[in-house]
Amino acid sequence: MTKTAPKGMRDMLPEDAMARREVLETVEQAYRRYGFVPMETPAMEYMDTLRAKAGAEIEKQIFVLKDGELGLRFDLTVPLARVAANNAFAKPFKRYAFAPVWRYEEPQRGRFREFWQADVDIIGSKSMRCEAELLCAAYDALTALGFRDLKVLLNSRKILDALATKLDIENKKEAVFRLLDKIDKAGQEKVRAEMEEVIGAQKARELFAALGAKGDAKGRLTAAKKISEEGAKELEEIISLCPFGIEIDLELVRGLGYYTGPIFEIKGGEGIGSIAGGGRYDNLLGLYGQPDYAAGISLGVERIMTLIKERKAEAKKTYTKVLVANVKPEFYRNAMEIAAQLRAGGIAAETDLNGRNLRKQFDYANALGIRYVAIIGEREIKEKKVTLRDMESGKEKSISVEDAIKELEKC
């Protein structure tokens, strides 16, 4: 019997599972404030549904089920496009989805075959107000998660496509964009050398001269306008609608053959890579029966969790706020009654299920990081109170259950 999780997949133990749930709950609250609604779809889709978007590279990564008719979803956008193209929603349709996806690729550090995506999308509007709202919602969510000095990068596929036409390299566009997408990891010099092999030294120089505009957003917009007036105008509108700084990055590339307009990434500050990305994909819904406008952004859940974990000194091990400990076995039923009152008051409480003595119940609370223990003994039962012990300071007080609820609510 194999005792490990399948290759490229992980068991999420309580500490990590709670951390992920807290991240998603925080993001969900932010998205709801903007009027986005949840949507859930099956883990499986028909293979022809998946192939419609996949492309040759992604198709190799699909987990195909035994009969060959079904496969596991590789992202959350394909199910959204299928549903939106075949339902009559009021437009714009604004949905969020948090769920696992699967890709059959070789696992690497920080990359898994099963991973979570947190997507938010808008269907049914061609206005750049959609891009601005998506960026604002994601920015608010990341700020609520504790990220500061967020860096928002913006570009447009219209600008990149226009440049490819201008340089007469359309037939090599996919290879060129794939190389540009490697700049962050490989560095510009290495990418430039590879680019020269693909399109020649002269056109590589012209390409990087056009994309490498320096200066502030205004200066880069001017450079973008020389390539594509329409693309630059859209970026200018998005910048005008967002209440935070945005940097134009003409070397930014996302989703080969997928995005049709503005594309964007959010980086988590100094020394932190991309933690969110997305853009406009107006052509996708047409593949599933009903063309429509669409734009979205996805948060890197695994990356965000790793960064938050590194930032916190100690991870939470339980949701329990108080352990109700019985001094003697015969007081356990009383402990159950007290725990029920605490839970009715909104306080997460648990009791000892193993029949341990009081000292071992304290040890259990410490092992899980439960800060408070409500002790139930003969005196407490007579006085209709509990002895509330702070496990961090060791201080104790005799208190009614009602007052204990009020105190614990503040913690």
Summary of the structure (lengths in Angstrom):
residues: 411
radius of gyration: 27.0
end to end distance: 45.2
largest distance: 91.0
contacts: 1277
relative contact order: 0.11
helix: 45%
strand: 20%
